[in-house]
Amino acid sequence: MIKAVFFDLDDTLLWDKKSIKEAFLSTCKIAEERYGVEAEKLEEAVREQARELYASYETYPFTQMIGINPFEGLWGNFPDDHDEFRKMKDIVPTYRKDTWTLGLKSLGIDDTDFGYELAERFPEERKKLPFVYEDTFAVLDRLREEYRLLLLTNGSPDLQQTKLTITPELTPYFEQIVISGDFGNGKPDPAIFEHALSLMSLNKEEAIMVGDNLMTDILGANRVGMKSVWINREEKERTEVTPTYEIQNLGELHQLLDDLNKVKL
């Protein structure tokens, strides 16, 4: 019988992609006003530079393992207590400035000071723009009446806590919050799933993982032998990783769980 639901955070409950997109547009509009450059072209250029630069740092393998993407690097501060996070804290000010400066440069604008200005503005815009999927709270309200809830998220403890701080309604739903940067390994490592199960004193048959990412949320659940639910809002193609269940919106979850538990009775 399913007693607990483990939720991913980014792009499962929080609409992180939209928050990043809107922060880019707000920041790039400043360049559009200043230099007449198209905001969307600058966004594309900056995203490309961010991916390239981010992968060039010695911290890259760690960020991949913990689950911190290049765009989180553009607004996180990483004051976390870990040698690799300390390296990131030293790297990110230059990373941000260089990313924006090179993005501008690729469009013919050579202005380091302005690159720095945009680099400082982007984190402010991201913090002002937390988006939550419209079905998130209704689903959590309903589920918490019958199930124990745990949040299992990859990322920097400070950055993930910042996301929860600017969306304060989310935290009270969860009995436990597990962040990969605190634990030391990220999804899909089975160890973080086993850790989450042990915190709730549950076995793998008693919990189900809900997430949007096949290669972290679903693969990790599969590896530990937990049932999984892939929330596929964008109708993506499946990879070689197969979820136990697939849904298009969170609203489908309650019925799915009800049906699952009826079968067990």
C-alpha positions as CSV (number, residue, x, y, z in Angstrom):
1,M,0.0,0.0,0.0
2,I,1.2,3.5,-0.9
3,K,1.6,5.6,2.3
4,A,3.8,8.4,1.1
5,V,4.3,10.5,-2.0
6,F,7.8,11.8,-2.8
7,F,7.8,14.9,-5.0
8,D,10.5,16.5,-7.1
9,L,10.5,20.4,-6.8
10,D,11.7,22.1,-10.0
11,D,9.3,21.8,-13.0
12,T,7.1,19.4,-11.0
13,L,5.6,21.7,-8.3
14,L,7.5,24.9,-9.1
15,W,7.5,26.1,-12.7
16,D,11.2,26.8,-12.7
17,K,11.6,27.0,-16.5
18,K,9.0,29.8,-16.7
19,S,10.7,31.7,-13.8
20,I,14.0,31.5,-15.7
21,K,12.5,32.4,-19.0
22,E,10.7,35.5,-17.5
23,A,13.8,36.6,-15.7
24,F,15.8,36.4,-18.9
25,L,13.2,38.4,-20.8
26,S,13.0,41.1,-18.1
27,T,16.8,41.4,-18.0
28,C,17.2,41.3,-21.8
29,K,14.6,44.0,-22.2
30,I,17.1,46.4,-20.5
31,A,19.6,45.7,-23.2
32,E,16.9,46.1,-25.8
33,E,16.2,49.6,-24.4
34,R,19.8,50.5,-24.1
35,Y,21.2,49.1,-27.4
36,G,18.2,48.1,-29.5
37,V,19.2,44.4,-29.4
38,E,16.4,41.9,-29.6
39,A,15.7,40.6,-26.2
40,E,15.1,37.0,-27.4
41,K,18.3,37.0,-29.4
42,L,20.3,38.1,-26.4
43,E,18.6,35.5,-24.2
44,E,19.6,32.8,-26.7
45,A,23.2,34.1,-26.9
46,V,23.5,34.3,-23.1
47,R,22.0,30.8,-22.6
48,E,24.6,29.4,-25.1
49,Q,27.5,31.2,-23.4
50,A,26.2,30.0,-20.0
51,R,26.2,26.3,-21.0
52,E,29.6,26.6,-22.6
53,L,31.3,28.4,-19.7
54,Y,29.6,26.4,-17.0
55,A,30.9,23.1,-18.5
56,S,34.5,24.5,-18.6
57,Y,34.9,24.9,-14.8
58,E,36.4,22.2,-12.5
59,T,33.2,22.2,-10.5
60,Y,31.2,20.9,-13.5
61,P,31.2,17.2,-12.6
62,F,30.1,18.1,-9.1
63,T,27.2,20.3,-10.4
64,Q,26.1,17.5,-12.6
65,M,26.1,15.0,-9.8
66,I,24.3,17.3,-7.4
67,G,22.0,18.6,-10.1
68,I,22.6,22.3,-10.5
69,N,22.1,23.6,-14.0
70,P,23.9,26.6,-15.7
71,F,21.0,28.9,-15.3
72,E,20.9,28.3,-11.5
73,G,24.5,29.3,-11.6
74,L,23.4,32.6,-12.9
75,W,21.5,33.5,-9.8
76,G,22.6,31.2,-6.9
77,N,25.3,32.3,-4.4
78,F,26.3,28.9,-3.0
79,P,27.3,29.8,0.5
80,D,26.8,26.1,1.4
81,D,29.2,24.2,3.6
82,H,31.1,22.0,1.2
83,D,34.5,22.4,-0.6
84,E,32.9,22.2,-4.1
85,F,30.2,24.8,-3.1
86,R,33.0,27.0,-1.8
87,K,34.7,26.8,-5.2
88,M,31.4,27.6,-6.9
89,K,30.9,30.6,-4.6
90,D,34.3,31.9,-5.8
91,I,33.6,31.1,-9.5
92,V,30.0,32.4,-9.9
93,P,30.6,36.2,-9.8
94,T,33.0,35.9,-12.8
95,Y,30.9,33.3,-14.5
96,R,27.8,35.6,-14.4
97,K,29.7,38.7,-15.6
98,D,31.5,36.7,-18.4
99,T,28.3,35.0,-19.5
100,W,26.4,38.2,-20.0
101,T,29.4,40.1,-21.4
102,L,30.1,37.4,-24.0
103,G,26.4,37.1,-24.8
104,L,26.4,40.8,-25.6
105,K,29.7,40.6,-27.5
106,S,28.3,37.8,-29.8
107,L,25.7,40.3,-30.9
108,G,28.2,43.1,-31.5
109,I,28.0,44.9,-28.2
110,D,31.3,45.3,-26.4
111,D,30.5,46.7,-23.0
112,T,31.9,44.9,-19.9
113,D,30.3,47.3,-17.4
114,F,26.9,46.7,-18.9
115,G,27.5,42.9,-18.9
116,Y,28.2,43.2,-15.2
117,E,25.0,45.3,-14.7
118,L,22.9,42.6,-16.4
119,A,24.6,39.9,-14.5
120,E,23.6,41.6,-11.2
121,R,20.1,42.3,-12.4
122,F,19.2,38.7,-13.5
123,P,19.3,37.2,-9.9
124,E,17.0,40.1,-8.7
125,E,14.5,39.4,-11.5
126,R,14.6,35.6,-10.9
127,K,13.8,36.1,-7.2
128,K,10.8,38.4,-8.1
129,L,9.3,35.8,-10.4
130,P,8.5,32.5,-8.6
131,F,5.9,30.6,-10.6
132,V,3.9,27.6,-9.3
133,Y,1.9,25.3,-11.5
134,E,-1.8,26.1,-11.2
135,D,-2.7,22.6,-10.0
136,T,0.1,22.3,-7.4
137,F,-1.7,23.6,-4.2
138,A,-5.0,21.9,-4.9
139,V,-3.3,18.6,-5.4
140,L,-1.1,18.9,-2.3
141,D,-4.2,20.0,-0.2
142,R,-6.0,16.8,-1.3
143,L,-3.1,14.4,-1.0
144,R,-2.0,15.5,2.5
145,E,-5.3,14.3,3.9
146,E,-4.4,10.7,3.0
147,Y,-0.7,10.5,2.4
148,R,2.6,11.6,4.0
149,L,4.5,13.9,1.7
150,L,8.3,14.3,1.2
151,L,10.2,16.7,-1.1
152,L,13.2,15.2,-2.8
153,T,15.1,17.8,-4.8
154,N,18.5,18.1,-6.5
155,G,20.5,21.2,-6.1
156,S,22.3,23.6,-3.7
157,P,20.8,23.7,-0.2
158,D,20.9,27.5,-0.2
159,L,19.4,27.9,-3.7
160,Q,16.6,25.3,-3.1
161,Q,15.8,26.9,0.2
162,T,15.7,30.3,-1.5
163,K,13.1,28.9,-4.0
164,L,11.1,27.7,-1.0
165,T,11.5,31.0,0.9
166,I,10.0,32.9,-2.1
167,T,7.2,30.4,-2.3
168,P,6.5,30.0,1.4
169,E,3.2,28.2,1.0
170,L,5.0,25.0,-0.2
171,T,7.1,24.0,2.8
172,P,4.3,23.2,5.3
173,Y,3.0,20.4,3.1
174,F,6.1,18.3,3.6
175,E,7.1,16.1,6.5
176,Q,10.7,16.0,5.2
177,I,12.7,18.0,2.7
178,V,15.7,16.2,1.2
179,I,18.1,18.3,-0.9
180,S,20.9,16.6,-2.8
181,G,23.6,19.2,-1.8
182,D,22.9,18.4,1.9
183,F,23.0,14.7,1.4
184,G,26.1,14.6,-0.9
185,N,24.6,12.7,-3.8
186,G,21.8,13.6,-6.3
187,K,19.1,11.8,-8.1
188,P,19.3,9.2,-9.7
189,D,21.7,7.8,-7.1
190,P,19.7,5.1,-5.2
191,A,21.3,6.3,-2.0
192,I,19.4,9.5,-1.8
193,F,16.1,7.6,-2.3
194,E,17.1,5.1,0.4
195,H,17.9,8.0,2.7
196,A,14.5,9.6,2.0
197,L,12.7,6.3,2.7
198,S,14.7,5.8,6.0
199,L,13.7,9.3,7.1
200,M,10.1,8.4,6.8
201,S,10.6,4.8,8.2
202,L,9.1,3.4,5.0
203,N,10.0,0.5,2.7
204,K,10.2,1.0,-1.0
205,E,6.8,-0.5,-1.7
206,E,5.1,2.1,0.6
207,A,6.2,5.3,-1.3
208,I,6.0,6.5,-4.9
209,M,8.2,9.1,-6.6
210,V,6.6,11.9,-8.7
211,G,8.8,14.0,-11.0
212,D,9.3,15.5,-14.5
213,N,12.8,14.2,-15.2
214,L,13.2,10.7,-16.6
215,M,17.0,10.7,-16.0
216,T,16.9,11.7,-12.4
217,D,13.5,11.3,-10.7
218,I,12.3,8.2,-12.6
219,L,15.7,6.4,-13.1
220,G,16.5,6.9,-9.5
221,A,13.2,5.5,-8.3
222,N,13.6,2.5,-10.7
223,R,17.0,1.8,-9.4
224,V,15.8,1.6,-5.8
225,G,12.7,-0.4,-6.7
226,M,10.1,2.3,-6.0
227,K,7.1,3.0,-8.2
228,S,7.3,6.2,-10.2
229,V,5.1,8.7,-11.8
230,W,6.4,10.7,-14.7
231,I,4.6,14.1,-15.1
232,N,5.0,14.8,-18.8
233,R,3.3,18.2,-19.3
234,E,5.1,18.9,-22.5
235,E,4.4,15.5,-24.2
236,K,8.1,14.6,-24.5
237,E,9.2,11.4,-26.0
238,R,10.3,8.7,-23.6
239,T,14.0,7.7,-23.4
240,E,15.2,4.2,-22.5
241,V,13.9,5.0,-18.9
242,T,10.4,3.7,-18.3
243,P,8.2,5.1,-15.5
244,T,5.7,3.0,-13.8
245,Y,3.0,5.5,-14.6
246,E,2.8,8.6,-16.8
247,I,0.5,11.6,-16.3
248,Q,0.0,15.0,-18.1
249,N,-0.9,17.0,-15.0
250,L,-0.8,16.7,-11.3
251,G,-4.6,16.5,-11.1
252,E,-4.4,12.9,-12.3
253,L,-2.4,11.8,-9.3
254,H,-5.1,11.4,-6.7
255,Q,-7.1,9.0,-8.8
256,L,-4.0,7.0,-9.8
257,L,-3.1,6.6,-6.1
258,D,-6.6,5.7,-5.2
259,D,-6.7,3.0,-7.9
260,L,-3.3,1.7,-6.8
261,N,-4.3,1.3,-3.2
262,K,-7.7,-0.3,-4.1
263,V,-5.8,-3.0,-6.0
264,K,-3.7,-3.6,-2.9
265,L,-6.7,-4.0,-0.6
